[in-house]
Amino acid sequence: MSTAEYLLFVAGGLRLATSVAGVAAVHDQLEVKAVGGTVDWFLGIAVSDGALLPVTDLGGLLNDKPSGGEYLQVEKSIGIAALRVDQVLGIKPTRVLNEIERSAYSSAASEWLSQHPVEFGGAEYSVIDIAALMQSERFSSIEEAIA
């Protein structure tokens, strides 16, 4: 069983982990301005370091349970975005585990999650690939559907 360091966090009540290299900064707060005509999980636009930053509620996107708390600013080499999460637990040494069931997530989310979770302190964390998330059609399709 291998070990690696991941950034551990909670979003929409889900325990998640991601590569440290994919996150440029963690913000306690961002002033987000809503954008009309968009899906519920797209929160709007914020300004960070003098640049516009689209903000997505990761819990809302993954399992329709809104997150509230902190923001992960994605590394610019991956894309320009921030992901709102409930809580950042920090960078931790983790153990990579065997394949798990993905029933807690929407079917679309499964393309962004590794089949091998990591473990820290007796708890399992699903590993999310932020680059795959940002390149997905669902992530970039923020226009609200008109019924």
Residue pairs with C-beta under 8 A, 6 or more apart in sequence:
1 95
1 96
1 97
2 95
2 96
3 93
3 94
3 95
3 96
4 93
4 94
4 96
4 118
5 20
5 91
5 92
5 93
5 94
6 17
6 18
6 19
6 20
6 91
6 92
6 94
6 118
6 125
6 127
7 17
7 18
7 19
7 20
7 23
7 72
7 88
7 90
7 91
8 15
8 16
8 17
8 88
8 89
8 90
8 91
8 92
8 94
8 120
8 125
9 16
9 17
9 18
9 70
9 72
9 85
9 86
9 87
9 88
9 89
10 16
10 67
10 85
10 86
10 87
10 89
11 58
11 59
11 62
11 67
11 83
11 84
11 85
11 86
12 57
12 58
12 59
12 60
12 62
12 63
12 64
12 65
12 66
12 67
12 86
13 59
13 63
13 65
13 86
14 59
14 62
14 63
14 65
14 104
14 105
14 126
15 123
15 124
15 125
15 126
16 58
16 85
16 125
16 126
16 127
16 128
17 94
17 117
17 118
17 125
17 126
17 127
17 128
18 72
18 127
18 128
18 129
18 130
19 129
19 130
20 91
21 75
22 74
22 75
22 78
22 130
22 131
23 72
23 73
23 74
23 75
23 130
24 73
24 74
24 75
24 76
25 48
25 72
25 73
26 70
26 71
26 72
26 73
26 88
27 48
27 70
27 71
27 73
27 82
28 70
28 71
29 71
30 46
30 48
30 53
30 55
30 71
30 82
31 46
31 47
32 43
32 44
32 45
32 46
32 55
33 44
33 45
33 46
34 43
34 44
35 42
35 44
35 45
35 142
37 143
37 144
38 44
38 142
38 143
38 144
39 141
39 142
39 143
39 144
39 145
40 57
40 60
40 66
41 56
41 57
41 60
41 61
41 66
42 54
42 55
42 56
42 57
42 142
43 55
43 56
43 57
43 84
44 54
44 55
45 52
45 53
45 54
45 55
46 52
46 53
46 55
46 71
46 82
47 53
48 73
48 82
51 80
52 80
53 73
53 80
53 81
53 82
54 80
54 81
54 82
55 71
55 81
55 82
55 83
55 84
56 81
56 82
56 83
56 84
56 139
57 66
57 67
57 83
57 84
58 67
58 72
58 83
58 84
58 85
59 65
59 66
59 67
59 84
59 85
59 86
60 66
60 67
61 109
61 138
61 139
62 105
62 106
62 109
63 104
63 105
63 106
63 109
64 106
67 84
67 85
67 86
68 84
68 86
69 84
69 85
69 86
69 87
70 84
70 85
70 86
70 87
70 88
71 82
71 83
71 84
71 85
72 82
72 83
72 85
72 88
73 81
73 82
74 80
74 81
74 82
74 83
74 130
74 134
78 130
78 131
78 134
79 131
79 134
79 135
81 134
83 130
92 120
92 121
93 120
94 118
94 119
94 120
94 125
95 118
95 119
95 120
96 116
96 117
96 118
97 116
97 117
97 118
97 119
97 124
98 116
99 115
99 116
100 115
100 116
100 117
100 124
100 126
102 109
102 110
102 113
102 126
105 113
105 126
108 136
108 138
111 132
111 136
112 128
112 129
112 132
112 133
112 136
113 126
113 127
113 128
113 129
114 126
114 127
114 128
114 129
116 127
117 124
117 125
117 126
117 127
118 124
118 125
118 127
119 125
133 139
134 140
